Amino acid sequence: MEKTKITNNLNVESNKTATTTKNKSNQKVKTDTSGKILKIISYTSVILFTLLCALPFVLIISASFSSEAIIAKEGFGLLPKGFTLDAYSYVFRFPKMILGSYGVTIALTVIGTVTGLFIIAMTGYALQRKDFHFRDSLSFFIYFTTLFSAGMAPSYIWISRYLGLKGSYLAVLLQLLMSPWLIILMKNFAKSIPFEIVESGKIDGAGDFRIFYQLVLPMLKPALATVGLFLALGYWNEWYLSSLYLGSTVTYKPLQYYLYNIINTANALRNSVAGANVTVTQLPSNTLKMATAVVATGPIIFLYPFVQKYFISGITVGAVKG
C-alpha cells in the first residue's frame, strides 16, 4: 500500500510539472515597442543590403542573355533585352575544350585545396605549440615573406629553369598551395585549442601525428572551412600563372585562362581586318564578357552554402569537455 501511494504521488507531481512546463511554453514572450522597431529596422537593413549585393549578379545574368546590338544602344537592364544565346554559343562552340578546362580547374581546385589545407593546418598547429623550440624563428621567416618578395623574374627562372616545371600543371598547383597569410590565420585559430588536450593525448600514449589527426584537426573545422574557401577561390580564379607557365604547351587550359583567351580573341576579331565581313553588332563583346563571368563564377558560388555551416561551430572551438 505504501509503495502504491508513493507511486501515485510521484505520478501526480510529474503531471503537475509537465502541465506547468506546457503552460510556460505556450506563453509568448512579449516584446515592447522599442524591440519591435529595432527588429523592423534590422530586417529592413538586411533585406536592402541583400538586394544591393544581388543586383550586380542579376545585371550580369541579364546582360549575358541580351542582344549585343540592343545593349550597345540602350545599356544594361534587370531583364534581358532581345533574348539570345549568342554569347553562350560563342563560349561553348568547342564543347570538348570547355569541358576539359572545367576538368582541369576542378582537379587543381580539389587537389590543391585538400593538400594545402593539410599542410597549412600542420604548420599553423606546430607554430603555436609551446614545446616547439623553433616556432619563433620559423614564424619570423614566414612573416618576413609577406613584407619582401623576390619578384616575378627570379620566380620565373626558379620555376621554369631550375625546377623544370614550365608547361606542367604543377607550376600552378605548387605556387598556390600555401601562403604566409593563411598560415598566420591558421596559427591564430589553433591558439584557441587548449594545450591540456595535447597533454591528455600524450598521457594516453598517442604520438604527435595521432594527436593532431584525431584530437586537434576535428576542432579546427571552422578554420579549415575558412582557409579552404580562400584556397579554393584562389585556384578557381587563377589565370595569370597559367599564362606564364602553361601558355599553349597544354591541350586543356584552366577555365579562367581559357575564357580570358576567348574574350581576347573576340576583341581582336572585332578590331582586325579579318572581321570586316562580320557586322560588328553581330559579334558579342559586352555580352560575351557577362557570359564568361556567369560560366566562371556559377559553380564556385554553390560551394559557399556547404562551407557556411562550419562557421557556426566556431563558437565552440576551444571548449574543454570535463
Summary of the structure (lengths in Angstrom):
residues: 322
radius of gyration: 28.9
end to end distance: 43.5
largest distance: 108.6
contacts: 856
relative contact order: 0.11
helix: 74%
strand: 0%
